[in-house]
């Protein structure tokens, strides 16, 4: 039973900033956004701005975007290529590896290095690590390694971020703000198959899905593994190649996927018959894999999206949405897949419009006084004595790590909120 006010509470949001987002591994960029020496993007972790840059030495760094002199934001462009960053306030200049190299009137103002040594650097993020090209930072200098943080969820992360040896490339992000709490989107993508027949009924009715009834979502499985989980669709009979073709992948991509995925990862599709859909990695990084019908025909085309629920306040979230595609995919596939993404989950996508209306309403209602008296029922999939309505799938029926279960349930949402509660109660 979930206190309703957690979705719109200023005091809790202050604790989230202190105890959660200052300690969790946070996605900031993908390496394909900064492929060349000197490339950079500017990204935020709540109130902190970072220049994520590939230095002239080829090393990826995340530099706190604040001048050592008077605290001005050094880089004000969102992306670009630069060998140096020059503060617009007093002209202090830094190399793209963060080193201070230029200080106007250094001798006159400071007496040269005797007053201020130029060997200093912009403050780096306490921790930086990558996985399949995804760049994460952690503001806690004592954070566990990224791979330890991800745990078994890395098995599933590969489905979205590794379809060939070339990895994925991303386009974006599209960014927009919604008057909704960040946790709602994260929960929705983690395991809410239950809302599809109702919230997205019109999308099913117009034939965007290959499956004619949204109720088929209950035949899929939800899975949870340590730091994340998601949903799957149940596929019709067939081997690996046939099932990948069913969701729209051409043979040349299927061959590369088979080389990129482990035998165990392939078994989830080929033997268990599940295809991965939405997912969330704690705390606020989500993924989408879907295959809508293209306009004017029966052909479907898959797309992948990476999205982050960036908190602005207890009742506002900035959605950052990237399109992701296999870097080795045919150019026409990339173009068509991008159109499918825009149609479904871009800023004006059909799914996006449906979802946001619900999330805004939930957040608004959670901010009232009555919400503090209400416990929301998040017990779907549990009997009165806490036994599961449907038992978890045995290992021979689901070859991925963690726990998987067929049918409508809220196991994943509960697991996500357990991680949230553990962080909120930590000192």
N, C-alpha and C positions, 0 to 999 in steps of 0.2 A: 504494500500500500504506500503510495508516493504522496508526500505533502504537496499540494497543488501550487503553493507559493514559490517553490524552488525555480519555477520558470519565469519569475519576474520579481526578484528580490535584490535590492541594492546592497544590503549587508552581505548576502551570500556572494554577490558578484565581486565585492571587495576581497572576500576570502579566496575566491577562485583565482583572482589575479595574484594573490600572495602565495597560495599553497599549491595551486595546480599549474597555471601557465608559466610560472617561474621555475618549474621543476620538470616539466614534461618535454619530451622531444617534439619539436614543432617543425612542420614542413614549411620551407620558405621559397624553394625554387626547384627547377629541374635543370640538370646540366646542359640539356639541349637549348636552354634559353641563353646560355653564355658559352657558346662553343669555341670562340676564338679568344686569344690573349687580349686582354683589355676590355672584354665584354662585361657588362654589369647590369643588374636590376636592383631596384630599391624595394625592400619588403619590410613589413612590420610584424612584430610579435606584440600584440596589443598596443601599448604606448611607446614601445621601443622601435626605432627605425634602424635598419641594417642595410649596408651596401653589400650585396652578394656579388662578388667579382672574381673573374679569372685573371690573375695577375700576369704581368709580362713574363713571369717564370712558369706559367701554365697551372699554377696552384690555385684552387678554389678557396676563397676566404669569405667570412662574413664579418664586416667591420661596422662597429657602432657608429651611426651617422651623426656624429657630434664633434665639432671642432674642439681641440684641446685648449684653445684660447678663451673664448667667451661663450662657448656652447652652441654656436650657430649650427644648423643643419648644413653639413658640408655639400652633399649632393642633393639637388632639388629636382633633377630629372628622374623619371621613373625607370628608364633604361637607356642604354647607349654603349659606346665604346670610348674609353679614355685611358691614357697612360698616367694621367694625374687628375686629382680632384682639388679644386681651388675653392676655398671658403669665400662666399660672396661678401662677408662682413668686413674682414680685414686682410684678406688675400693670402692667408696661410695655405700652403700647397702640400699635398700628400701624394706619394706614388700610389699606384693601384694595388700595392701590397700593404698599404697603410702607413709607410714611413713618412715622417715629416721631412720635406726636402726644401721648402721655400718659406722664408719668413721675412716679409718686407721690413727694411730698415733694422735688420737684425743687430748690427753693431751699434747704431745710434740709440735704439730703443732698449736693448738688453745688454749692451756691452759685448755682443757676440756670444760665443758658446759659454763664456764665463758666467753669463746671466741666465741663459736658457739654451741648453744643449739640443741640437736638432736631431739627435738620434732617437727621439721618441716616436711613437706610432699611435694611430687611431686604435681605440680599444677593440680588441677582437671579441667575438662571441665566446663565452667560456668553453663551449663544446660545439664541434661541427663534425658531422659524419654523413655518409651517403649510402644509399641502398638502391641498386638498379637505376642510378642516375638521379634519384630523389635526394635532394639536399635538405638535411635537418639541422637545426641548432637547438641547443639546450642552455638555458640561462643559469643552470646549476653547475658549478665547477666540479661537483662530486657526483654527477649523474652517472648511472650505470651505462655501459656501452650501448649504442643503438641496437645492435643485434640482440643483446640481452633484453632490452626493452620490448622489442617486437616479438621475441619468442617464436612460438609456433605460427603466429599470424603471417610471418614472412613466407610461409608455404603458399598462402592465398594471395599475398601481395604480388607474387610472380605472375599470376594470371592477368593482372591488369598492367603490369609494367615490364614484362619480358616475353615478347612473342617471336624474337629472333636474337641472334648474337649481336645485332646492331642496336638492340634496346628500342625504346620508344622515343619519339620526339613530340614536343607539346607546342600548342598554339594558344596564345592568351597571355594572362587571364582576362576574361570578361569579369567585370566587378560591378556589383550593385548592392544596395542596402535594403534590408527588409526590417520591419518593426516586429521582430520576433527574437526570442531567446535562442542562443546558439545551440543549446542542448537538444532542441526539438529536431532540427535537421539531422544532427548526428545520430539520434535515436532512430529516426525514420529510415535512414539509409542502412543502419546496422541490422535491421531485421523486420521491418513492418511490411509484411506481405498482405496483411489484413485490410489495409486501406485501399488497395488497388481496385477491387470490384466496385467500390463506392465513390471514392474521390476521383478516380480516373475512368469512370464508366463511359463518359462521352468519347474518350480516346479509343476505347475498345469498340464502341458502336460504329465509329467511322472507319474501322478496319485497319488501324495503324499497326495492331498486333497481328502476327501470323496466327496465334492461338485465338479462336473466336470468343472464348469466354475467360474473363479475368479470374473467375473462380478456380481456374487451373493452377493459380499460384499456390494453392494449398497442397498440390501434389509435389511441389518442390521441397527442398530442405533448407533450413537455416543452420548455420554452423557458427561456432564460437571457439576461438583458440587464443587464450591468454590476453592479448591486448586488442583484439578486434574480432569482428565477425560480420556475416552478411547473409545474403539470400541466394537461392539458386532456382532455376527452372528445371522441371522434369522434361527430358528430351524423349522423342520417339525412338523405337528400337533402331539399332545400327551400330557399326563400329566407329572408331574415333574419327576417321575421315568423313564418314557419312554424317555424323552428328555435327562436325564442324561446318560442313557444307550446308546443313540445315539452317544454321544461324548466319550464313552468308559469306563464309571465308572461301576465297579461291584456293585451288589446289597448291599453287606455288607458296602461298602463305602457310597453308597447313603443313607442308613439308618442313618449313623453317620452325614452326611452332613445335613440332615433334622433336626437333633437335634441341629446342630451348627448354622444354618442360621435362621434368624427371618422369620416369616410368610411373611412379606413384601419383604424380599430378595428372598424368594422362589417364590413369585408371578411373579417376573420379568422373571423367567424361565418358570414356569408352565402356567401362564395366558398370559403374554405378548409375550412369545416365543423367548426371546433373551438370548444368551449365551455369557458370557464375554470373550473378547480376550485381545488385548494389552491395556495398560494404562500407564499414567505418572502422578506422584505426584510431584508438583512443589517443587524445581526447576529441579532436575536431577535424580529422582528415577523412574524407569519404571518396568513394569510387562508384562509377556507374559503368556497366557493360550491358548494352541492349542492342536489339536488332529489329528496328521498325521496318515496315514496308515502305518502299520508295513510291512516291506518287505515280499513279498511272499504271501500276502493274502488281504482280504477286511477288516480285523479287524483294528479298530483305537485305539489309546492309548493316553490319555491326559497327558500333562506335564505342569508344571508351572516353570517359570524362573523369578528371581528378578535380575535386572541389574541397575547399576549406571554408569552415564556418568561423570567420574571424570576429570575435566578440568586440562590439563597440561599447555596449552598456548591458545592463540586465535585460533590456527590452529592445535592443537593436543589434543586428548582425550584418557584417559585410560578407557577402558571398563572393568568393574568388573561384572561378570556374575555368579550368584548362581543358582543351581538347587534346587527347593523346592518341597516337597511332604508331604502329610498327614503323620504325625508320626505314626498313627495307621493303615496305609495301609498295605496290605499283602506284604511280602518281594519280591515276584515275580513281583508284580505290581511296586514296587519301582525300581527294576532292569530294567524292560522294559520301564518304564517312563523315566528313566535316559538316556537310549539309544535313545529314541525319542527326548529328549532335545538336546543331542549331535548332532543328525542328522540334526536338524533344526537350533538351536540357540546357540550351543557351538561355540568355537573360529573358528572352521572349518565348521560350519553348513551351509547348503545350502542357507537359508534365509540371514544369516550373510554376505556371500560373495556378494550376489546381492546388499544388502543395502549399504555396505561400499563403493563400487565402485561409487555409486551416491554421497554419502556424501563427499568423498574426492574431487571429481570433483567440487562440489558446493563450497566447502571451498577454493580450489585453485583459482577458478574464482573470488570469492568474495574479494580476496586480491589485485586485480589490481586496477588501477586508474579509469577505466571505470565503475567499480562497484559502485563508489561513485556518479555516474550520474543516476543510475538506481533504480527505485522503483519496487520491485517484486510484482506481482499481487497475493494477498492472500485473494481475495474476493469470492472464491468459495462458493456458497450457498446464495449469495446476489444478488438482482436485482440492477439496477442503482440507485434507490431511497433508497437503503439499506433495503428494505423489504426482508424477506427470500424467497428463491425460493420455499421451502417447509416449512410449518409451523411446529413449535415444537409439539411433541406428547403431547396430553392431559394426565392428571394424570391417567385416567382410562385405557390408553394404555401403560403406562410406569410407574410402581409403585415405581421407585427409585427417590431419591431427585434430585434437580437440573433441568437442561434442557436436553432433549433428542430429537434427530431429525433423521429421516430416510433419507437415500440417501447420495450422495457424497457432502461434504461441508468442509469448513476449520474453522468452528466455534471454535473448541477446540484449534487449533493452534493460532488463534487470542486471545483467552482468556489466553493462556499460555504466549504469548508475552505481553499482557496487564499487567499481574502480573510482568513480567520481567521489563517492562518500569516503572511501579510504584516504584519498588525497585531501579532502576537506577536513578530515579529523586528524591529519598528521600535523606535527608541530615543527 
